[in-house]
Amino acid sequence: MRDEGRNAFERFMNKMIGVVDGPVTWFRETVVVPNQQHYPYYHRHYPRVPTIDECYENDAPCMYEANLQFKRDMRVDGAIVNILRQRKLECVRYEGHERHERCKKIFDEYAEAELNYFIQYGDLGAFPTAKWAYMKQKHRMVHERRKAAGTWNPEK
């Protein structure tokens, strides 16, 4: 800030602004900025909690936190699938149906994300929980292991 002015009134006003603004600027530069978090306010960082398979049988708080973590992950994965779906629709809208070979990469990414979302969260019902998803994953792994070993018989 310059104390030089065109006349006495402007010099006086510059000094008054310095008196008011000086402590505020000092406080911001020495206290606020060094203690600020360096990520945007809309990116909330949640520490990862133990998954449902790491909780003890009667540990209700652990199961509750694992369930909340599962629901957060499900919402994030659902948002990713929705973003990819929107990209696919915008590509088709922009390129047209007859020229969708330019959108092949976007179509493939969306198909893969949709398949992975269904594998992880599909058929869990209206109100899924972490325990149900864990059981679904366990049954799927057992099924794949039996199918690979040749002991799986669909007629049974």
Stockholm file with secondary structure:
# STOCKHOLM 1.0

chainA/1-156         MRDEGRNAFERFMNKMIGVVDGPVTWFRETVVVPNQQHYPYYHRHYPRVPTIDECYENDAPCMYEANLQFKRDMRVDGAIVNILRQRKLECVRYEGHERHERCKKIFDEYAEAELNYFIQYGDLGAFPTAKWAYMKQKHRMVHERRKAAGTWNPEK
#=GR chainA/1-156 SS CCCCCSSHHHHHHHHHHHHHHHHHHHHIIIIITTTCCSSCTTCCCCCCCCCGGGSCTTCHHHHHHHHHHHHHHHHHHHHHHHHHHHHHHHHHHHHCGGGGGGGHHHHHHHHHHHHHHHHHHTTSCSSCCHHHHHHHHHHHHHHHHHHHHTCCCTTC
#=GC SS_cons         CCCCCSSHHHHHHHHHHHHHHHHHHHHIIIIITTTCCSSCTTCCCCCCCCCGGGSCTTCHHHHHHHHHHHHHHHHHHHHHHHHHHHHHHHHHHHHCGGGGGGGHHHHHHHHHHHHHHHHHHTTSCSSCCHHHHHHHHHHHHHHHHHHHHTCCCTTC
//
